[in-house]
Amino acid sequence: MMRALLAVAMGFTLVPPLSHALRAETPAALAAVMPTGLVGNVLFAPRPVLGSDGLQHLVYELQLSNVTGERVQLKRLSIFGDEDKEPLAILDGAEIARRFSPGGRRGNESADLGGYQYGIGFLHVALPAGRAVPQRLRHDVEAWFDQFKADAVIRLGPVAVTNATPPVLGPPLRGDGYIAGDGCCDSVRHVRALLPLNGGFRLAQRFAIDWEKLGADGRLVKGDRKQVANYHIYGEPVLAVADGTIVDTRNDLPDQVPGALPDGLPISEADGNFAVLDIGGGAFVLYAHMKPGSVRVKAGDKVRRGDLIGHVGNTGNSSEPHLHLHIMDGPSPLLADGLPYVFDAFTVKAIDRAGTADFDKAAETGTPVTLTPVVPPLAIRRALPLDLSVIEWGQ
């Protein structure tokens, strides 16, 4: 097999080997210009966020397009920061196959790209403890090209990391026992909710959390799971996380029957009864799925941190009562890019280390969530609760 490491091309162009070599007399200036079998780009500039594990996390999407007429097999992806010689992360073929979606559609993950096919890699890098956030990232992709009958290691040019300070929020709820469902950084329902909208890709839910509440027995619901009022979080007050201005709301949709997502729901009803809060600096907060008639604000209202927004419900695209919360760079809940954020104070008391499947089982059957207590509880400041952390809110 032939193996090559070729020069970085402008704008993330990838340069695999050709079936023939350039002639020796080719001028050096022309030798740097070569055809490519793959092209790639990062969809949105990565933005770091401090997680409740004390590490900085980068969550972003890498698009690769096979411009040959035959299969390309992605075998290895190495992610480097700045001028580092050692990678921050390495994905082997199996891990690529878990994270890479041809066409960008969740559920058909593969490490193979067919002829003239593109795919999206949903990437997550947890920086080593003490490692400063890099100013840029670069990617080395090892791939097999059927057309060339060869392996190649291809280097993508650097992408800048936007190291802006994330918004600092107050609590959206009050009290104890809240679990961060489908949160950062390797769950899939929000992190991979890439949508083709109005001629481009959008991922407003990149850092979204579905907040649910556990009872003392570790269950999400008591009694009949088809009754919304039996869920511990149903009707809980939803609070303004910062001072700001309400820019959009809805308040007229009924609760869904818990147990399954509704069929045939129009995209305009996906968020159910909702509110969007402009907190300044280009950041907008979405509160979704609130109880019918409970939204207490309207467009143009000024609110202060801690003010009542509404009450938790099960409206819109929701299978059980919860508060969906995320921050985005525009007022549309979907036609926007999701931004990282942190909460100024909370305590991590337990974690469901058994993962999403365990949490889903608890939601579907009413059985307790499998919790690992954090002893002593971990008081956190200015960080994002990671997936399936159980927390108590500060004030």
N, C-alpha and C positions, 0 to 999 in steps of 0.2 A: 504493500500500500504506500502511496505517496502522502507525505505529511508536509504542510507548509504553514508558516506564520508570515503573513504578508502585511504590508504597510497599512496604517490607518487611513481610511478614505474619508472625504469630507461628508458631513451630515449623516453619519452612521452607515454609510454605504459599506457593505461587506464584500471582501475580495477573496473568493475561493480560487483554487488553481484552475487553469485552463487545460485542455487536452493537448495544447502545444505551447512551447516556450517562445518568448519574445526573441527576436534575432539579436545576436551579440552587438551588432552595429546600431541598434536602436538607441537614440539619444537618451541620456539619463532623465531629462525632463519629461519625455514621453513614457519612459518605463514605469513611472509612478501612476499612470492612467491605465487601468485595466478593467475589463468587463467583470461583472459580479453575478453570482448565481443566487445570492440572498441579499435583500435589503432590509434594514431594520431601523426602528426609532422607538424612543421612550415616549409614551403618549402624553404624559403630564410630568412636569419636573418633580422629582421626589422631594418630600418635605419630612424632616425627622420629627418624631414625637417621643417624649420620655414615657415609658411604660411603668406600670406599678411594680415591675420586677427590677427597676432601677437601671434598665438599659435603654439606650436610644434605638428606635425602630424606624426603618425605612420601608414603606409599602408603596409599590408602583407597578406599572405595566409596561412590558417590552413587546413590541410588535415585530415579528419577523415574517417576511414574504419570500416564498420560493419563486424565483422568476425563471427557473428552468422547467422543461416539460416533463421531468421525471422526479421521482421521490427524493426527498432529502430527509435523512434521519439525524435528529439532534441527539448527540451522545454525551455532551458535557458542557456546562456553562459555569464559568468562573467570573466572579464579580470583584473588582478591585476598587479601592479608594485612592484618589490622588495619584501619587507616584509609588504606592506600596508595591513591594515585590511579592508579598504573600497575599492571597485573596481574602476578602472578608467573608466570602461564602462560595461554596462549590456545590453545584447540583449535578448529580450523575443522571444517567438516562432514565432511571426509574423515578427520580424526583422530578425531572423535567416532565415526564409523562403524567405526573400528578398535578402539575401546575400549568401546563401549556394546553390551550384550547384552540384548535383550528376553527377559524371563523369567529373566534372570541366568544363562542357560546358554551356556557357551563354545562357539563354533563357528557361531553365528547372528548375528554382530555386524551392527548396522545403526544408522543415524541416524534411523530412522523408528519411531514408536510407533503401532500401530493403535488403534482405538477401544477404550477401557477396558483398555488394555494397560500393563504396567509394564516397566521395564528397569533394569539396573544398569550404571553407568559405573565402570570400573576405572581410577582416576586415579593419576597419579604426578607430583609436583612436585619438581624439584631446585632448591633455593633458590640464588639467585645468590651467588657467593663474597662473604663478608663480611656477608650479610644475616642478621640475627638470626632465630631461629625465631619466627614470629608466634604471638601468643596465641590468635588465632582466624582463621578463613577465611570468606570469603563468595563466592558464585557468582552471576554474571550469565549467564542463559541466553537466547540469541536463538533463537526458534522461529517456524515458520509453522504456523498453526492452520487446517486445512481448514474447520472449523465456522464460524470467524469471517471466513474469507477475508482474513486479516491476519497480518503479522509482529508480534512483540512482543519486547521485551527485558524479561526478568523477573528480579528480584533475589531470591535466597534469603537468608534471615536468617543471621546468623553461627553458625558451629559452633566450639566451643572446641577447641584443640589441647592434647593432654595431653603436656606437656614433661617427662615423668619421665625420670630417668637410666636408660638401658637396662642390663640385666645385662652384666657384663664376664666373658668366658669364657676359659678356657685352651684349648689345642688339643685337638680330638677325635681327631686322628690324629698320627702321627709322620712327620717327614721332608719330602720334596720332591716336586714334580710333581703336586700335587693341583689339580684344576680344579673351579670352582664352577658346577655345572650347574643350569640353571633357577633362577638366583638373582635377587636384587633388581636392577633394580626393574621392568623392562618385559618380562621373559619371561612366559609365560602359564600354564604348567602348574601352578605353585604359586600365583602371585599372583592367579590367577583361579579358584582351586579353591573357589569358594563353594558350600556344601552346605546344602540345606534339611533340618535335623535336629531332631527333637523339637519341632516347631512354630515353629522360627525359623531364621534364617540363621546359619551359622558359617563362619569362614575361618581355620582353625588354621594353614594352610600359607603364610600371607601372606609370611613372611620365610624360608621353608624353602630349603635348599640340598641338592642331590644331589651329594655329593662323589665324584668319580671320580679315577683316577690315570693319568697319561700315562707311557709309557716314554720312553727317550732318543730314540726315533724319532718321538715325538709321537703314538703310537697308544695306544688304550685297551686293546688286546688283542693278544696274539701267537698266531698259529696259528688253530686252529679256533674260530670265534666261538660255537659251540654248547656249548663246554666252559667251565664257570664258572671253573675253576682257571687258565685262560689269560688272564684279565683281571688287569691289574697290581694292582688294588686288592683282589682277592679274598683273604680271610684276614687282611688287615691288622688289627692290634690297634685296638680302639675304646676311647677313654679318657674318663674322667669329666672334664667341662669345668669343674667346680666342686665344692666340698664340698656334700654333701646327703644325702638319704634316698631310696632306691629305693621307689617306690609301686606299680609294676606291671611285669610282665614276661610274655614268652612265649618258648618255647624249643623247640617240638616240630614246627615246619613244615619241609618239605623245600625245597631250592633249586628255583627254576623254571629251565626250559631257556631260556637267553638268546636274544634275537632278537625277542621280541614279548611284550606284556603277556598274562597268562593270561586265558582266557575264564571267565565265570561265577563269579568269585571272590567269596565272601561278604564283606560289609563288615567282619566281625569278623576277617578274615585279611588285610586290606589292608596293614597294616604289617609283615606277616611276623613273624619273631622280633624282639622289640623290648624296650626298657626305657624307663621313664619315671622321671626323676630330679627330685625336688623340691629346688630350690636356694634356696628361701626368697623372701620378698618377693612371693609370688603368682606366681612363675615356675616352669615345669616344662619340662624338656628331654626331647624325644623322640629316641631312636635307633631307626631302623627298618631292616628287611631283613637282619638279621644271620644269619650262617651257622648251619645246624642244629646244635643242641647246644652252641653256643659261648657262650651268654649266661652270664656268671659271677656274676650277682647275682640276688637275689630280693627280693620286697617286704619292707620293714622294714630292709634292710641299710643301714648308714651307709658312705658312700664319701668319699674325699678326692680332690681334683683330681689327675689323672694315674693314678688306679687303673684297672685293666682292667675294662671293662664286657662286652666280647665281641669278636667278630671279624666283619669285613665279609662279607656273603653276598649272596644273590639270592632271598630268600624274600618271599612276599606279592606285592603288585602291583608287580612290578619286571621290567623287560625286559633289564637287564644288571646285574652286581654293582655296588653303590654303597652309600654310607652316606647315608641321608636323615636330616637333622637340622633340627629347628626348636624354637622356644620358644613356649609357649602359657600362657594364664592359668588353666588348670585341669589336672587329671590325665588327662583323656580326650584321646587323640591327635586326635580329630575334633571332639568336642563342646566346643569352646573357641575363643577368639579368639587369633590369632597375634600375638606380641609381637616388636618389634625387639630386637636384641642386638648386641654387638660382641665381637671377640676382642682380647685385650690386646696381642698381638704376632704379626706375620707379615710376609712379604716378597712383594710382587707381582713376578714374574719375567717374565710374558708375559700377553697377552690374546688370546682368539679374537675379533677384531673382525669376522670374517665372520658371526658371529651363530649363532643356534640351528640354522638349517638346515645350516650347516657342521658343527656339533657332532653333530647327528643323523646326518648322512651318515657321519661317522667311526664312530659307534656301529653303524650299520647295515651298513657295508661293510668296516670294519677299516682304512680309509685314515687317514693322519695328520690331526690337527686343524690347521687353518690358524692359525698363531700369529704374533703380532707381539711380538717381544721388547721388554721394558721395560729401557732402557739409560740409566743404571745401574739395577739392580733397586731397587724402591721399598720401603723399610722403613716399615711402618705400625704405629701403635699406636692401640688403642681405636677400631676402626672395623669395619665390615662389608664383607667382600670382595664386590665387585659381580659380576654375572653374567659367567661365562666367564673370570674371572681365574684365572691359574695361580700358585699360591703355594707357598712353603716355610714351614713352621710354626716359630714361635719356641718357647721353652720356658716 
